[in-house]
Amino acid sequence: MVSVFALYAKPEDERAFLDHYAQVHAPLARSLPGILSLNWGQPGTLFQDDDSGWFLIAEMRFSDRDQALAALASEAGKKAGKDLAAFAKGLVTMRMVEWYE
């Protein structure tokens, strides 16, 4: 199992960002071929004074690394990437995690 995480810093216009993410970007991400799930949310602090500064975190799950890379390189992935560059330029950090049992 592989997860692709998108970690977003706080945008200037929080409401517009959340609206765009929910109404435009999340549906684009959910259209990626082979995606098993997309979950996203706004992190809260677990301990006082423990703020990472992340505004929103999204996790996309795929069966394996090759499937994730193929999805991101697909036409749907390119469309989602173009949207990401337009609404979250300078705000997003992407990471891939291969899970072990």
N, C-alpha and C positions, 0 to 999 in steps of 0.2 A: 504494500500500500504506500502511496506517495501523496503528500499534501503540498500544494503550492499556496503559500501565504502571501497576502498583500497587506502590508502595514502602512497605514496612512497617517501622516502628521495632520495637525489641526489646520483646516482651511480657513481662509478669511471669512467666507460666508458659509457658516455651518449648515443652515437650513437648505440653501441651494445645493450644496454638496450632497447632503443626505437624500434630498429629493431626486437628484440626478442619479445617484448610486442605486437607489431602490427602483426607480422607474425606467432607467435606461441601461446602466452598466450591469447590474445583476442579471437581468434577462439575457444580455449579450453573453455573459460568462456562463450562464446555464445552458446556452446553446452550443458550447464547445463539444466536439465529438468525444465520446468516451468519458465525459465527466460523470462521476458517481454522485457527488453532492457539492453544494455550495452553501456554506454557512457564514454569516457575517454578523458583527455586532460592535458595540462601543464598549471598550474595556473600562472597568472601574478599578480602583485601587484595592488591593487585598489587605495591605497594612498601611497605616497612616504614614504619610510622607514617602510613599512608594509609588510615584507616578512616572511611568515610562514616557509619557508625552504622546502616546499613540491616541489618535482620535477614533479610528475605526480599524478593525482587523477582519480580513476575509480569509476563509480557508476553502480551497477547491480540492476535492479528493479524486484520485485516479488509481487505477489498478497497479500501475508501475510507472517508472521513470520514462520509458519510451512512449507510453500512452500520453503522459502529461506533455512531453516535448512535442509530440505529433499534434496534439490538440492546440497548443499555443502557436504552432506553425501553420495550422489550417486556415482556410479563408475566414471561418468564424473567429479564430484566434487573432488573426490580423485585424479584423473589424473591432474586436474588443480592445486590442492594443492601441488602435488609432483613437478610440474613444477615451481610453485611459490617459493617453498622452495629452488629449485636449482638456479634460476636466481635472486631472490630478497631477499636472506637470510640476515636478519638484516636490511633490508630497508623498510619493509612494516608494516603498522599499519592497522588493520581491525576494522571497526565499523559498527553496524547495527542501522538504524533509522526507527522507526515506525512512519508514518506520520499521523497526525490528521487534521481534517477539522474544 
